[in-house]
Amino acid sequence: MQRKVLLTGASRGIGRSIAKRLLDDGHRLSLGLREPEALRGTELDVDGVTHHAYDAMDPATAAAWVDDTVRQWGEIDTLIHCAGILHRTPLLFEDGEEHDLDELWAINVKGPWWLTRAAWPFLVASGQGRIQVLVSMSGKRVKGRMAGYPVSKFALMGLCQSMRNEGWGHGIRVTAICPSWVNTAMARSVTDVEPAAMTQPDDLASLASTLLSLPEASVPFEVAMNCALET
């Protein structure tokens, strides 16, 4: 079936790969971006794709994006959260670094929360809503000295569980996708793992596509993946 997909983070990396794959699969895409003009003239500037202003730190843009999409399509049945940031804020952060904690919480947790809230009535109305959230293995364990980022991702995992519980009886199925290192600019800036040894964005795009093809009784809540052994 063709799905009507709201997708964040499509300007680069994983989100862009997912958008391209879902477009190839015949789904319709409503993309929320800080700079919608960034995709003009690209492979994502075609029929079946709309671009909308969206800032995860501004809840009003989430509501406006949803409203604009519903006016155009009449419905939304899928929501995919790919936007997020990384700060290497440690437990014993310096004075001034508390701003980084606020930004991590606002974008990684409250952004998906506000957008889900705005789209919720339409996911319920569809009777077969799907939500995918790019969480990270950092939402399941903490490695090294980073604290702010994994704490935000643990909170995002809790949000996914709340979405699942609230939406189950309405046919909404939620999947928390938890990769470790993915070959993106963000990952390459903080690890010396070779890019070729990382999970590739196109592989996550294939996963996202497959999840949308599954019946509601077979949608996994959590998909965890590693590109290196963790014990």
Summary of the structure (lengths in Angstrom):
residues: 231
radius of gyration: 16.9
end to end distance: 39.7
largest distance: 51.7
contacts: 763
relative contact order: 0.15
helix: 47%
strand: 17%
